């Protein structure tokens, strides 16, 4: 899991209508710039709000995590 301090927020929108994404701050700055450039170039491909998903059935775009019944949850250790 990435700790919040290790993230950089990018605004791909405007001040009035921000489109915020988070990327790993540990990436080299040149690579961060490439990621931002690619996201800016193809930002019209992504749905940034629920309003942009009109006409798409909820079942098609809904994310669901199936959990097993009667299984004890285990906290994963940070590996560094």
NORLINDA-V880606 format. One record per residue. N is the residue number from 1. RES is the residue in one small letter. PHI is phi in whole degrees, 0 to 359 (none if undefined). PSI is psi in radians with two decimals (NA if undefined). NEAR is the number of other ideal C-beta (glycine too) atoms within 8 Angstrom. Layout:
n;res;phi;psi;near
N;RES;PHI;PSI;NEAR
N;RES;PHI;PSI;NEAR
This chain:
n;res;phi;psi;near
1;x;none;2.36;4
2;x;275;2.26;6
3;x;285;2.51;6
4;x;303;-0.60;5
5;x;295;-0.31;5
6;x;265;0.30;8
7;x;245;2.59;11
8;x;244;2.30;8
9;x;268;2.26;7
10;x;247;2.41;10
11;x;254;1.93;9
12;x;270;-0.07;10
13;x;255;-2.48;8
14;x;245;3.11;6
15;x;294;-0.70;4
16;x;289;-0.69;4
17;x;232;1.38;5
18;x;290;2.56;8
19;x;236;1.76;9
20;x;260;2.34;9
21;x;229;2.70;8
22;x;245;2.36;7
23;x;232;2.83;11
24;x;292;2.19;8
25;x;288;-0.28;8
26;x;280;-0.16;4
27;x;290;2.56;9
28;x;302;2.52;5
29;x;301;-0.61;6
30;x;296;-0.68;6
31;x;289;-0.68;8
32;x;302;-0.73;11
33;x;296;-0.69;8
34;x;295;-0.72;8
35;x;297;-0.82;10
36;x;299;-0.75;11
37;x;299;-0.78;8
38;x;295;-0.75;8
39;x;295;-0.69;11
40;x;295;-0.74;8
41;x;295;-0.64;6
42;x;247;0.38;8
43;x;296;-0.38;10
44;x;285;-0.15;4
45;x;280;-0.50;4
46;x;268;2.63;6
47;x;268;2.06;6
48;x;263;-0.17;7
49;x;211;2.93;6
50;x;294;-0.51;4
51;x;300;-0.57;5
52;x;282;-0.06;7
53;x;258;0.26;9
54;x;302;2.39;5
55;x;88;-0.16;3
56;x;262;2.16;7
57;x;302;2.38;5
58;x;305;-0.71;6
59;x;299;-0.51;5
60;x;286;-0.63;6
61;x;251;0.01;9
62;x;279;2.35;6
63;x;262;2.27;4
64;x;224;2.32;4
65;x;255;2.04;4
66;x;280;2.18;4
67;x;249;2.54;5
68;x;279;2.44;5
69;x;284;2.52;4
70;x;62;0.58;3
71;x;248;2.32;6
72;x;282;2.28;3
73;x;285;2.48;4
74;x;238;2.28;4
75;x;279;2.25;4
76;x;280;2.39;5
77;x;282;2.56;4
78;x;287;2.17;5
79;x;255;1.99;3
80;x;219;NA;2
